[in-house]
Amino acid sequence: MTIGWKWTKRLAVSAAAAVLITAGAAASAAPSAEAAAAQKADIYYVSNGDLYRVNTEGGASQRLRRNFDGIELKPAGGYMYYMYDENSTTLLRLSLTDSGAKAADFGKSKRIVHFDTAGDTVYAMDDYGVLYATPADAAQLTDGVKLTDMADPKFPAFKIVGDRIYFNALKDGRTTWVASKKTDGSGSVQWVAKGTLDNAYYAHTDSSRLYLMVNTNPKETRYSTDCMVLYSLPKKGGAAKALNAKSPLDANAVNSGGWANGYYVFNKGIRPGSDGRSDYSTGVGYVISGTTGKTTKLHGTGVYEIANVGSSSLAFNDAKGSAYVATLANGKVTKTKKLSLSGVGYVRNLTNQGAVRSTVLFAGSGAYVLDPAKLTLKKMVGVEWDLCQYEDDVAGIFYVNAADGGRLYRMNETGTKGVKLTDEKVSRIVLIAKN
């Protein structure tokens, strides 16, 4: 079974507005006054076919490369790693310090089926199931550590959590299991759960635990089956506990869901339409607890997205584009408030070191910040956006301002001040990289 359409990179809000998603799953921690200040960063964008860089605090833009094409851009060290297009298996590397440098084949003819970066390390899996961890300043991918040659390239998703990497591996050369290993290559492979991690999004952490949504029937592709089991294990690694082994969730229901506040939302009765997208009007929203595995009905129709509000409440939008905040206690919904906003496409948390900085709702009429105490909405003044992007630990929301001819702007998270960052017309934002 392949991952559903919901967690693809780009999602439409309306004909005139879209959100480009790179932020990770919403963290479960509450806001903290002690959280470190959000980091400064560089934002990379394409204008008239050329790749540029500008600091998120403003200043002069720098053109890095003419006639740039690439997707899945990820930074590591002084480089940017990416694939040419969706069908490419060549891992490319471009220097971010040498404006005259040309893109190079970092994999050196290896066919790469999946890659990621963390800090100054590049992780990549080839089509033979070899998983590498390579310093970003190495000459080529194979100069790094070969973590394993037992990875399953048919299910190439993996997730780096602390000093361990979680991936799909072939046990005894036949059966696919979720496994883990130290990122420095030391120690043996640890077998976590039988099945697959269909997407890195299905691995979620809070302050102490790692949660894995495991597909126990990964080879079934024709129709939905009750095959999704939620596992919990210590964040530093260890034995995993299946929370709903006796009542696995429907695969389509899980594909339509998401994480927030220690819960995973899913939609019973949901089915993909002819275009492959799920019809949320046919679903009923539920949440499963990452602590107990207990399921609770959240809403009478399909729930599109959820986000944290405080320590015990969830903001969400439904199939009708309405938005709500629900409070849960002891496995029950104790209170629900409907928000005065329609046409809501997305509900997102912006975070800093795991603490929620703000909750933002995206609607056809604009972007709105939710006050977590009063549960009131404040529109982000002046945001006339076609594309917007945000990143964990980086302050602000970055958007292409249609009212200013497509220039790039930063809006603060209270929605009161926008800052113009570029004079060039921006066609797409491709990366926000922390300094």
C-alpha positions in Angstrom: 0.0 0.0 0.0 1.4 3.4 -0.9 0.8 6.6 1.1 -2.3 8.5 0.2 -2.4 11.9 -1.5 -2.8 13.9 1.7 0.9 14.1 2.7 2.2 15.2 -0.7 4.3 18.4 -0.7 1.7 20.7 -2.2 -1.9 21.1 -1.3 -4.5 23.4 -2.8 -6.6 25.8 -0.6 -8.5 27.3 -3.4 -8.0 28.2 -7.1 -6.1 31.3 -6.0 -4.3 30.0 -3.0 -2.1 27.1 -2.1 0.1 26.1 0.9 3.5 24.6 0.4 4.2 22.3 3.3 7.6 21.7 4.7 7.0 22.0 8.4 7.0 18.7 10.4 4.1 17.3 12.4 2.8 19.6 15.1 4.6 19.1 18.4 2.7 18.2 21.5 4.4 20.5 23.9 2.7 23.6 25.3 4.2 27.1 24.7 7.1 27.8 27.0 8.6 31.2 28.0 11.9 29.5 28.3 12.0 28.3 24.7 15.0 29.7 22.9 14.4 32.4 20.4 13.5 31.2 16.9 16.5 30.8 14.6 17.5 33.1 11.8 17.5 31.4 8.4 18.0 31.8 4.7 15.1 31.4 2.3 15.7 30.0 -1.2 13.3 30.9 -4.0 13.0 30.8 -7.8 12.6 33.9 -9.8 12.4 33.9 -13.6 13.8 30.4 -13.6 16.9 31.3 -11.5 17.7 30.2 -7.9 18.1 33.0 -5.3 18.9 33.2 -1.6 17.9 35.9 0.9 18.0 36.1 4.7 14.7 35.9 6.5 15.6 39.1 8.3 16.0 40.9 5.0 18.9 42.3 3.0 20.2 41.9 -0.6 19.3 38.7 -2.5 22.0 36.6 -4.0 21.5 34.7 -7.3 23.0 31.2 -6.9 22.2 29.5 -10.2 20.6 30.3 -13.5 18.0 28.0 -15.0 17.4 26.0 -11.9 15.2 22.9 -11.7 14.9 20.6 -8.7 12.6 19.2 -6.0 12.9 17.9 -2.4 15.6 20.5 -1.6 17.3 19.8 1.7 20.3 21.5 3.3 23.4 19.9 4.9 26.6 21.6 5.7 27.4 24.1 3.0 25.4 22.3 0.4 21.8 21.8 -0.8 20.8 18.3 -1.9 17.9 17.6 -4.2 16.4 15.5 -7.0 15.9 16.9 -10.5 12.3 15.8 -10.7 9.8 13.3 -9.4 11.1 10.5 -11.6 14.8 11.1 -11.0 17.0 8.7 -9.0 20.1 10.9 -9.1 21.0 12.7 -5.9 22.3 16.1 -6.8 24.4 18.5 -4.7 24.8 22.2 -5.1 27.3 24.4 -3.2 25.6 27.2 -1.2 28.9 29.1 -0.7 30.3 29.1 -4.3 27.9 30.9 -6.5 29.8 29.7 -9.6 29.5 26.0 -8.7 27.6 23.6 -10.8 25.3 20.8 -9.6 27.1 17.5 -9.1 26.0 13.9 -8.9 26.6 13.1 -5.2 25.5 9.5 -5.5 28.0 8.8 -8.3 25.6 6.7 -10.5 23.8 5.1 -7.5 20.1 5.0 -8.1 18.6 6.8 -5.0 15.1 5.9 -4.0 14.9 8.1 -0.9 17.1 10.6 1.0 17.0 13.0 3.9 19.4 15.3 5.8 20.0 15.9 9.5 22.6 18.4 10.6 25.7 17.9 8.5 24.8 14.4 7.4 23.1 13.0 4.3 21.1 9.8 4.6 20.2 8.0 1.4 18.9 4.6 0.3 19.7 3.1 -3.1 17.7 0.7 -5.1 19.6 -2.3 -3.8 18.5 -1.6 -0.2 21.8 -0.1 0.9 21.4 2.8 3.4 24.2 5.3 3.7 25.0 8.0 6.3 27.6 10.4 4.8 29.1 13.7 5.9 27.9 16.6 3.8 31.5 17.6 2.9 32.4 14.2 1.6 33.4 13.8 -2.0 30.6 11.3 -2.7 27.8 9.3 -1.0 29.8 6.1 -0.8 32.5 7.8 1.3 30.2 7.6 4.2 29.1 4.8 6.5 27.0 1.9 5.1 24.4 1.6 7.8 22.8 -1.5 6.4 22.3 -3.5 3.2 19.1 -5.0 4.4 16.7 -2.1 3.7 13.7 -2.7 1.6 13.8 -0.4 -1.4 10.2 -1.2 -2.2 9.3 0.7 1.0 12.0 3.4 1.2 10.7 5.7 3.9 12.9 6.3 6.9 13.1 8.7 9.9 16.0 10.0 11.9 15.1 10.3 15.6 18.0 11.3 17.9 20.9 9.0 17.3 18.8 6.3 15.6 17.4 5.9 12.1 14.1 4.0 11.6 13.6 2.3 8.3 12.0 -0.7 6.5 14.2 -3.7 6.3 13.9 -7.3 5.0 14.1 -9.7 8.0 15.6 -13.1 6.9 15.6 -11.6 3.4 11.8 -12.1 3.0 9.6 -10.3 5.4 9.5 -6.5 5.8 9.8 -5.1 9.3 10.3 -1.6 10.7 13.9 -1.7 12.1 16.3 0.8 13.6 20.0 1.3 13.9 22.4 3.8 15.4 23.2 6.6 12.9 26.9 6.2 13.3 26.6 2.6 12.1 27.5 1.0 15.4 25.6 -1.9 17.0 23.2 -4.3 15.4 19.9 -3.8 13.7 17.0 -3.7 16.1 13.7 -5.2 14.9 10.8 -3.0 16.0 7.6 -4.2 14.4 6.4 -6.4 11.6 5.2 -4.3 8.7 6.2 -1.0 7.1 6.5 2.7 7.9 4.7 3.9 4.7 5.9 7.5 5.1 8.2 9.4 7.5 5.2 11.4 8.6 4.0 8.2 10.4 6.9 8.5 12.8 6.0 11.1 15.4 7.8 12.2 18.7 6.9 14.1 21.8 9.2 14.9 24.7 9.9 11.3 25.7 8.2 8.9 23.3 8.3 7.8 19.6 5.0 6.8 17.9 5.0 4.7 14.8 1.9 4.0 12.7 2.8 0.7 11.1 1.1 -0.9 8.1 0.9 -4.6 8.9 -0.3 -5.5 5.4 1.9 -3.4 3.1 1.5 -5.5 -0.1 -2.2 -4.9 -0.3 -2.8 -2.1 -2.8 -6.2 -2.8 -4.3 -8.5 -2.0 -1.5 -8.6 -0.8 2.1 -7.9 -3.2 4.9 -7.8 -2.9 8.7 -4.0 -3.1 8.9 -2.7 0.1 10.7 -1.3 -0.5 14.2 0.0 2.3 16.4 3.2 1.5 18.3 4.8 3.4 21.2 8.5 3.2 22.3 11.0 5.3 24.2 12.4 8.2 22.1 15.9 7.0 22.7 15.0 3.6 21.4 13.9 0.3 23.0 11.1 -2.2 22.9 7.9 -1.1 21.1 4.4 -1.7 22.4 1.4 -2.1 20.1 -1.5 0.0 21.3 -4.3 -1.3 19.1 -3.1 -4.7 17.9 -6.5 -6.3 18.4 -8.3 -3.5 16.5 -6.1 -2.2 13.6 -7.3 0.9 11.9 -8.5 1.1 8.3 -5.7 2.1 5.9 -7.8 4.8 4.1 -8.9 6.2 7.5 -5.3 6.6 8.6 -4.2 8.1 5.3 -6.7 10.9 5.8 -5.4 11.7 9.3 -2.7 13.5 11.2 -1.0 14.0 14.6 -1.6 16.6 17.4 -1.5 16.7 21.2 -0.6 13.1 21.6 -3.4 11.9 19.3 -3.7 10.7 15.7 -6.9 11.7 13.9 -8.5 9.3 11.4 -11.8 9.1 9.5 -13.9 6.0 9.6 -15.8 5.3 6.5 -13.7 7.5 4.2 -12.9 6.3 0.7 -10.8 7.7 -2.1 -12.6 9.3 -5.1 -11.9 8.7 -8.7 -9.0 11.2 -8.6 -7.4 9.3 -5.7 -8.3 12.0 -3.1 -10.4 11.1 -0.1 -14.0 12.2 0.1 -14.1 13.6 3.6 -17.9 14.1 3.5 -18.3 10.3 3.8 -16.1 10.0 6.9 -16.6 10.4 10.7 -13.7 11.9 12.6 -12.0 9.9 15.5 -8.8 10.2 17.4 -6.6 7.4 18.8 -4.5 8.2 21.9 -0.8 7.7 21.7 -0.8 6.9 25.4 -3.5 4.3 25.8 -4.5 3.4 22.2 -8.1 4.3 23.1 -10.3 5.7 20.2 -12.7 8.6 20.8 -15.2 10.1 18.4 -14.2 13.7 17.7 -16.7 14.9 15.1 -19.8 13.8 13.1 -18.2 14.4 9.7 -14.7 13.9 8.3 -11.9 15.8 10.0 -9.4 17.2 7.6 -6.6 18.5 9.9 -5.9 19.0 13.6 -3.5 21.1 15.5 -2.6 21.7 19.2 -4.3 24.3 21.3 -2.9 24.3 24.8 -2.3 21.0 26.5 -5.7 19.3 26.1 -7.5 20.9 23.1 -7.5 20.3 19.4 -8.3 22.8 16.6 -9.6 21.1 13.5 -11.5 21.7 10.2 -14.1 19.5 8.7 -15.4 18.4 5.3 -17.6 21.5 5.1 -14.7 23.9 5.7 -15.8 24.8 9.2 -13.4 25.0 12.1 -13.7 24.0 15.7 -11.8 23.6 18.9 -12.5 20.5 21.0 -11.3 19.8 24.5 -10.7 16.2 25.6 -10.4 14.6 29.0 -10.4 11.0 30.2 -11.0 9.7 26.6 -14.0 11.9 26.0 -14.7 15.2 24.2 -15.9 17.5 27.0 -16.4 20.7 25.0 -16.5 21.9 21.4 -16.6 25.4 20.1 -17.2 26.4 16.5 -15.0 29.2 15.2 -16.4 32.1 13.2 -14.6 31.3 10.0 -15.7 29.4 6.8 -13.8 27.9 3.9 -11.0 26.7 6.1 -8.5 24.6 4.2 -5.7 23.9 6.7 -5.1 24.2 10.4 -1.4 24.3 11.4 0.9 24.8 14.4 4.1 26.8 14.1 6.7 25.5 16.6 10.0 26.3 18.2 12.0 23.5 19.8 8.9 21.5 20.2 6.8 24.3 21.8 3.8 25.6 19.9 4.4 29.3 19.0 1.0 29.8 17.3 -1.9 28.0 15.7 -2.8 29.3 12.2 -5.9 28.6 10.1 -5.7 29.0 6.3 -9.0 29.9 4.6 -10.0 31.2 1.2 -10.3 34.7 2.8 -6.8 34.7 4.2 -4.7 33.4 7.1 -5.8 33.7 10.8 -4.0 33.4 14.1 -6.0 31.6 16.9 -5.8 33.0 20.4 -5.5 29.9 22.6 -7.0 31.4 25.6 -10.0 33.3 24.2 -10.4 31.1 21.1 -10.8 34.1 18.9 -9.3 34.7 15.5 -7.1 37.5 14.2 -6.6 38.0 10.5 -3.0 38.4 9.3 -3.2 42.0 8.0 -2.2 42.4 4.4 -1.6 38.8 3.6 -2.7 38.5 0.0 -1.0 35.2 -0.7 -0.7 32.7 -3.5 2.0 30.6 -1.8 3.2 30.5 1.7 5.7 28.4 3.7 6.9 28.1 7.2 9.5 26.0 9.0 9.9 24.7 12.6 12.2 26.9 14.7 12.1 29.8 12.2 10.0 32.9 13.2 7.4 34.0 10.8 5.3 32.9 7.8 6.8 33.5 4.4 4.5 34.2 1.4 4.3 35.4 -2.1 2.3 38.6 -2.0 -0.1 38.8 -5.0 -0.9 42.4 -4.1 2.7 43.4 -4.7 3.3 41.6 -8.0 4.4 38.3 -6.5 7.2 39.6 -4.2 8.4 37.6 -1.2 7.2 38.8 2.3 7.6 37.7 5.9 4.6 38.0 8.2 5.1 37.9 12.0 3.1 35.3 13.8 0.8 37.7 15.5 -0.4 38.8 12.0 0.3 42.4 12.5 3.5 43.2 10.5 4.7 42.2 7.0 8.2 42.8 5.8 9.1 42.8 2.1 12.2 40.6 1.4 12.7 40.7 -2.4 12.4 43.0 -5.3 12.1 40.1 -7.8 8.9 38.4 -8.6 8.9 35.0 -7.0 7.5 32.0 -8.7 8.1 29.4 -5.9 9.7 29.1 -2.5 11.9 26.0 -2.5 13.6 25.9 0.9 14.0 27.6 4.3 17.4 26.6 5.8 18.3 27.5 9.4 21.6 29.4 9.8 
